[in-house]
Amino acid sequence: MYILKNAIISIVRNKGRNLLIGLIVIVISCAVSVTLAINNSSNSLIKSYESKYEVEAIISMNRDNMMQNFNPEDRENSRENMQEIFEAANQLTEDDIKNYADSTYVDSYYYTMSVGVNSSDLEKAEMTSSNNDFGDRGPGGKQDFKNQTNGDFTLKGYSSIEAMNEFIEGNYTIVDGEVSEDFEDNSCIINSELATLNEIEVGDTITIVDSEDDSNSYELVVSGIYEEKENEDNGMSMFSNSVNIIITNTNFISNMKMNNEDLDVSITPTFILTNINVVDAFNAELTEKGLSEYLTLQTNLEQVENATSTISNVKNFAITFLIITLIIGTVVLSVINMINIRERKYEIGVLRTIGMKKSKVCLQFISELLIVAFISLILGAGIGAIISVPISNQLLENEISNSQNQTNSIRQNFGKGMETGQPPTQDFANKEFNGVTSIQTVDSINAAVDLKVLLELLGIGLIITLISSVSAMVSIQKFSPLTILKERS
């Protein structure tokens, strides 16, 4: 108690020096609290990005293995062999997908189904393209077997809204009507060019015919009309690549398959994995379950890893700034403490002469510094907390804006938005799409500088105080009270 009382008296007596120490600690604590707040916001943002980009695994053609069967000297037979391999490898069924999805590594899954169909009341949009020995080719000259269908049109079915990546990514956009949220009805959406060619409007009914059995015909109600984003892959074609693609749901195509088991239906599954560390294990499990060697697992790992690179750089900069601030602050406080000890040598000599132990003398000086530091840390934390709110919002401003713009854009792509005249339903508004994060504005001090940050700040402040006191304490241990008093006289 005597030591604490003496420390308070000494602080009051040496106001100028302690005010200087307090000011330095306030500046340090402000910088540290702001840096910790930035680090806190960065961690939250990184978590948002990690949840934004789910780990997707898609089963696709392994073209490298397929090309091993290609003989340049016998193109015709090689093409037939590769076509047979493709057809064999592309015979995935819904049961296969459910079997693959029954895994501890899979969080959820969805899929698309494609089938070639004809129509009794639609005119096909004829594509203009160059032909060669290898038939129609996709981008980069690679054979696109997947687009080869038996009918005039490709009927493509989605299992859910989340599966409709073309709309989520903005490649397809609804220009009239909307995408039906009922994935068990007989609705469809068609390309705007096909709609114009056949004078189709939203609400009209179109008839499609089984390409393998003309006796099987089906009716679909047009709920929306979409257009494809322009791209350079169309070459000399007057139509977009999706002009003859009619979009519906997987339930409708499954019913077609039930009516005709010989119908050639292509299924493309997408598995949402539990985390980025299970990709290899899931791939090995698929091989054990009999996945063809001509199929392979493709993931979006690169996209997931690159998503947080920018904000991670901001976090690393904040940590570097924090380390530099702590080093400079510790050095400055150590120098001030050394000067303080030298100026108070006589006081130390008197205290030692009257019998006070070295440990108690050190404890008194440490107590003085801790009291000043604690008060300064509280003031600095308060100031830093106030400053942290606008700084954190500035850091998040672009991300919040991008998040809102992405959400609004996706709603418009599906024909769901105030701009389209079709406000989204509550279920649709609550959907979280892969690639779109949800970031909130920091509107209070507690959100920017929480209890964790305050505890970290106090801990760092106390550590700096103790470290800066070490050199002073060493000096006190070396002082001889008789020598000090003789020098004074």
N, C-alpha and C positions, 0 to 999 in steps of 0.2 A: 504493500500500500504506500509505503514511504517513497519507493522508487517511482511509482506512478504519479504521486503528488509532486515530487521533485521534477519529473519530466514535464508536467503541465506548466509549472512555474517557469522552467527554462524556455519552454515554447513561447510563453507570453513575453518573457524578457528579451528574447531574440526574435522579435516579430519580423524584421526585415529579411533575415536569412531564411526563416521558415516560410514566409510568403513566397520567396523565390522558389524554394523547393516545392511548395504547394502548386504554384503556377506551372512549373515543369511537369509535375505529376498530372495536373488537369489536362494539359495539352496531350500528354502521352495517353491518358485514359480516353480522351475524346477520339484520338486517332485509332486506338485499339478497339473501342466500342463500335466505331463506324466500320472498321475492317472486319470485325467479327460479325456485324450485321450483314455486310456484303457476303461474307462466307456463308452465313446462315441462309440468305436469300438464294445464293448460288446452289447450295445443297438442295433446297426445296425445288429450284428450277430443274436441276439435274434429275431429281426423282420424278418430276412431272414429265420430263423428256423420256425417261426410261419407261414410264407407264404409257406415254404417248406412242412410242414405237414398240408394239408387241413383236415378239420373235415369231415370224411367219416361216413356215416350211411348206414348200410346194413340190409336189411330185411332177416332174417334167421329163421330156425325152433326153436320154443320154446320147447326144449326137456323136460324141467321140467314139463310143462303142459301136454305134451304128455304122460310122464311116470305115471301120475296120473291115466291113464286108463289101466295101466299094472297090471295084476293079476298073481303073480308068480305061483299060483295053477292051472291056466288055460292058459298056455303059447300059445297054438295054437289059441284060440279065441282072446287073448290079442294081439297077433301079427297081426291078421287080422284086429282087431279094429284100432290098431295103423297105419297099412298100409292105411286103409280107411281115417283116420284122416289126415295122411300125404298127400294123394292124394287130399283131399278136401282143405287143407290149401295151397297146392302148385299150385293152379290154378290161379296164378297171370297172368294178361294179360297186353299187352302194354297200353291199355286204363287205367287200374288200376295205372300203374306206372306214366303215364302222369298226372293222377288225384292227386296222392300223391306228384308229383314234382311241381304241381301248388300251391306253398306255398311261403309265404314271407320269410320262414326260409331256403329255398333251393336256392343255387346259381347256381348249374348245376347238371346234373345227367347223368349216363350211365348205361348200363345193358348188361348182357349176356343171351343167350338163348341156351338151350340144348334139344336135341331130339334123340331118338334112331332110328337108320337106319340100313339097310342091304346093301349089295353090291353084284353085279353080277360078279365082277372081282377082288375082294379082299378076301384074306384068313384071317380069324380072328386069332389073336394071343391068344391062349388058356392060361388062367391064371391058375397057380397052387396054390391052397389055401385050407386051412382046413375048413370043414363045421361043423355046430353044429345045435342045435335045433332052433337057431335064425338066421340061414342063414349067409351070408357073413358079416363080421364086419369090421368096420374101425379101426383106431388107438385107442388103449385103450379099445378095446372090444365093442365100441359103434356101434350100427347098423347104417350103412350109407345108408339110403334110397335114397339119392340123386344120388348115383352111379348106382342105379338099373334102367336100361333102357329096352325097349321092343325089341330092335334090337341087332345085333352083335356089332355094333359100336355106339359110342356117337358122334354126330355132335354138336359141340359147336361154337356158333356164338358170336362175339363181336360187339358192336355198334361203337367203336372208338379205336384208339391207346391207349388212356388213360385208357380204360377199361381192357386192357390186362395186368393185375397185375402179372400174372405168369412170363411174360417176363421182366417186369419192376423190379420185385424182384429177378430175376435171376434163378427161378425154371425151366423155359424153356429157351433154347438157340438155335437159328438158327445155324445149321452146314452147310447148303447148301441152296442157294437161298436167299430169303428175305420175309418179311411180306408185303403183298400188302397194299398200303395206300388207295386204292380205296375200300371203304366198301359197294359198290353196285355191284361189279363184281362177277363172278362165279369162284373165286380162292379159294384155300385151302392150308393148310400146314399140314403135317402128321408126326407122330413119326418116328424117324430113324429106330427103330426096326421093325415097320410095313412096312416101305419102303424096308428094307433089305429082310424081309420075302416074299414080293411080287415083288421084283425087280423093285421098282418104283423109278424114277428119276425126278428131277425138270423139268417141262415142259410137263410131261405125263398127260394124262386125266384119271380120275377114274369115275366110275359110282356108284351112291348110289341109293338105292331103299327105298321107303316109307315102314316102318315096318308095317303099318296098311293097305296099299293098294299096292300090287305088281305092279299094272299097272302104278303107278307114279314113274318114274325114272328120275334122274338128273345127269348131268355131271359137274365135277369140275376139273379145271386145277391146278395141283400141282405147287405152286409158291415157296415153301420152305419146307425144312425138318428140324425138330427140335428134340432135345433130352432133356430128363428130368434130372434134377440134382439128383444124387443118394441120397437116404434116407433109413432109417432103417425100414420104414413102409411096405416095400415090402415083408417082411417075407421070405418064401421059394420060392417065385415066381421067375421064370427065366426072366420075363419081368417087365418093369417099370409100374407104375399105369396108366400112360397116353398112353400106347401102342396102345389102340384101340380108342383113341380120335382123331377125325379129326376136325381141327379148320378152321372156315370160318367166315362169317359176319352175323349179325342179319337180314340184308335185304334178304339174301338167304333163311334163315329159315322161315322168315315171308311169303315169296312167297310159300314155301312148305305148310305152315299152310293155306294159302288162297286156295290152291288146295285140301286140305283135312282138314276140320274143326275138324274132330275127332282125328287129330294127337295130341299126348300128348307132349306138349312143356313146358319145365320148364324155368321160367324166374327169374333171380337173379338181382335185381336193386341195384345200389349204388348211394346215394344222397350226394352231396357236400354241406354241410351246410354253412351258412353265417359266423357263429362264434361258439365258444365252449359253449356259454351261452344259445343257443336255442334248445339244445338236448331234454330236458324234454318237452318243448312246442311243438316241432315237433312230439315227441312220442305221446303226448295227441291228437294232430291233426289227426294222423294216426288212432288212436282208434275211433275218431269221424267219420272218413271217412269209417269205416267198416273193418279195418284190423283184420284178424282172431286172436283169442286168442292163437292159436297154432303157431303164427308167432310173432317174437319179433325184436326189433331194436337193432343192435349191432354197436358200434362206436369204433373209434381208439383214444378216448380221452386220455387214459393212455399213448399211444405213443406220442401224441402231448405234453402232460404235461412233460413227461420225456425227451423230445428232448432238452429242454433248460436248464436242471438241471446243466450240467457241466459248461456251459458258465455263467450261473447265479451265480455259486459258484465263478468264476473268478471275476465277477462284484462285488459280495459282499466282496470279499477279497480286491479289489481295493478301495471300499468305506470305509472299515475298516482302511486300510492303510492311506487313505486321512484324516480320523478323527483323527487318532493317530498323523499324521504329523502336523495337524493344532493345536492340543492341545499342543504338544511339542514346536512348533514354537511360539505360543502365550505366553507360560510360559517363554521361553528364552528371547523373546523381552520385556516382562514385567519386568523381572529381570534387563535387560540392561537399560531400561528406569528408573527404580528406582535408579540404581547406577548413571545414568546420572543426575537425579534430585538432588541427594545428593551432587554430585561434583559441581553442579552449584547453590548451595544454595545462595552463596554471590551475584551472578548475579541476582538471583530472588529478593533478598533483596534490591538491588540497584534499580531495575526496579519498585518495589513496593514503595520504598521511594520517587522516583521522580514523583509518582502519577499514574503509570500504574495500571489499574484495574486487579483484579485476572483473570477475564475472558479473557482479552487480553494477559496476560502472558501465560495462558493455551493455547490460540489460537496460540501463537507464537511457543510453543513447539510442538503442534500438527502439525503445518505447516511444521516444520523442518522434523518431522518424515514422514509426508505424501510425501514430496518432495523426500526424500531418498527412501522411499518405492516404489513410483511410478516409478522412474528411474530403481530401482532394479527389479521391477515386469516386466517391458518391456524387460530388459536384460534376466531375468529368463524365461520369456515366449518364447523368441526367441530360447534360448538354449533348453528349454523343447520341443519346437515344432520340432526342428531338431532331437532330441533323440526319439521323439514319433513315427516317421515314421518306423524305424526298429523294435521298440518294438511292434507296432500295427501289422506289418507284421508277426512278430514272433508269435503273438497271433493267427493270422488268417492263418498261413502257413499250418497247418494240415487240417484245414477246407477247404481251397482252393484246396489242393491236393485231399482230399476225394471227393469234389464236382466234380472235373474234372474226377477223376477215375470212379465215379458213372455214370456220363454222358456217358463216353466212353464205359463203360460196358453195359449200357442199349442199346446203339446204336448197339453194337455187338450182343446182345441178339436178336434184331430184324433183324439182318443181314444187318444193316446199319452202315458202318464204313470203314475206309481205310483198316483195317486188313482183312475185308471180301471181299474187291474188289467192294463193292457197296456203294459209298459215299452217305450220307444222303441228301435228297432233302432239299431245303430251309425251307419248311413248317415243315418237321420233325426236322431239326436242331433247329428251334425256339420253339419247344414244351417244356413245363415245366411239368415234371412228379412229381406227389405227392411222397414225400420222398427224393427229390433231390433239394438242394438249390443252388443258384447262388451267389457266394461271390467274390468280386473283390479285387485285391491287392491295398494297399495304396501306391500311387506313388508320392504324393506331401504333403507338409506341410499342405495345406488347407484341405486335406482330413482327416488328423489325428487331427489337432488342428484348427477347424473352428472358425468363428466369435463368435459362441455361447460359445465355450470353453474359448476363450480369455476374453469375457465379464464375464463369471463365475470366471475366474482367477482374474481379476481386482476387482470384487466384493468381493471375498474371501480375497484378499490382503488388501483391504481397511478396511474390518471388523476386520481382525487380528490387523491391525495398531491401529484402534480406541480402541479395547478391551485392547490391551497391554498398551495403554496410560491412561486408566482409573485410575490405581493405582497411576501413576505419577501425574495426575491431582488432585486426592484426597490429595496427599501430599502437592501440591502447595497451595491448599485451606487452609490447616492447618498451613502453615508457617506464622510466624509473622515477618515482615521486621525488626523491632527494635531488636528482639531477634537474628535474623540472623547477623545483623551488630555488635551487642555486642560480639557474639561468634567469629566473625572474628577478632575483635580488641583484 
